[in-house]
Amino acid sequence: MPRIIDDMLDSIGFGSRKSLGLALSGGGARGFAHIGVFQALEQFGLRPNVLSGVSAGSIAATLYGAGLTPVEIMECFGEYGRFSDFTEWTVPKAGFFRLDKFARILDSWLPVKNLEECKIPTVVCATDIDQGKSVGWAKGEIVPRVIASCSIPVIFHPVKINGVHYVDGGVLRNLPAWAIRKACTTLIGSNCSPLKRNYKYHHSIIDTTLRTFQLMMKANALQDLTLCDLVVQSAGLADFNTFDVASMKKIVTSGYDAACKVLENTRL
């Protein structure tokens, strides 16, 4: 699979030149921390040459890669304050919620429709649930691929693209360093999914699903953390819930502060 992604990046004019890569993890609303990472990089005069994202990270990656500034991304989400603003309840057959509403909203935000049109080459990663493998797209329509990357099993419906069913990329690889490691000389990983230690069981199907998913993401991120040259992560993000959209500003600040601490001690 990495070889296929390399070929796609080559085909859109991005080879193995000296570059800075940024891999963005999943983490629900905690993914707002990636916006803070963008802000910190810009403050230090840095701009990624290639991006990859999973779940919430795929939203941040495609918006930034398409040309939106960190402030503009915050303004997009600033119009909404609740999880229900982006989702629709459905009869729980393949999932409890649908992301059709968010798909329409995301489409209205994006200035481009396809990944190959992004100003910064961007790879969206998901999980092929039919064949049980991680996939990465550097070409194709953005919105359905991002929705696939965000579709947490049981919570959301799987997404069918070209006859294949996809779910959240965090099922197998929550930090998509693997997708762009060969395409950059320096790779920064932004991991916004610290595990909350003082968890209390709530006797809820959705809560149990989310907790199980978080445990899985923590375990599978380890292999990709070792692929990164630098890692930005904040333990304080564990205090925010997966769907805590209302805490965007606090989460962005947490990501910004964590990134600044890393960049202050690094020469890039």
HELIX and SHEET records of a PDB file:
HELIX    1   1 PRO A    2  SER A   11  1                                  10    
HELIX    2   2 GLY A   28  PHE A   32  5                                   5    
HELIX    3   3 ALA A   33  GLN A   43  1                                  11    
HELIX    4   4 ALA A   56  GLY A   65  1                                  10    
HELIX    5   5 PRO A   70  GLY A   78  1                                   9    
HELIX    6   6 PHE A   83  ASP A   85  5                                   3    
HELIX    7   7 ASP A  100  TRP A  109  1                                  10    
HELIX    8   8 LEU A  115  GLU A  117  5                                   3    
HELIX    9   9 ILE A  142  CYS A  150  1                                   9    
HELIX   10  10 GLY A  169  VAL A  171  5                                   3    
HELIX   11  11 PRO A  176  ALA A  179  5                                   4    
HELIX   12  12 ARG A  181  ALA A  183  5                                   3    
HELIX   13  13 ILE A  205  LEU A  225  1                                  21    
HELIX   14  14 ALA A  235  ASP A  239  5                                   5    
HELIX   15  15 VAL A  245  SER A  247  5                                   3    
HELIX   16  16 MET A  248  GLU A  264  1                                  17    
SHEET    1   A 6 LYS A 133  TRP A 137  0                                        
SHEET    2   A 6 THR A 122  ASP A 128 -1                                        
SHEET    3   A 6 VAL A  50  VAL A  54  1                                        
SHEET    4   A 6 LEU A  20  LEU A  24  1                                        
SHEET    5   A 6 THR A 186  SER A 190  1                                        
SHEET    6   A 6 LEU A 230  VAL A 232  1                                        
SHEET    1   B 3 GLU A  88  TRP A  89  0                                        
SHEET    2   B 3 GLY A  95  ARG A  98 -1                                        
SHEET    3   B 3 VAL A 154  PHE A 156  1                                        
SHEET    1   C 4 LYS A 133  TRP A 137  0                                        
SHEET    2   C 4 THR A 122  ASP A 128 -1                                        
SHEET    3   C 4 VAL A 164  ASP A 168 -1                                        
SHEET    4   C 4 VAL A 159  ILE A 161 -1                                        
END                                                                             
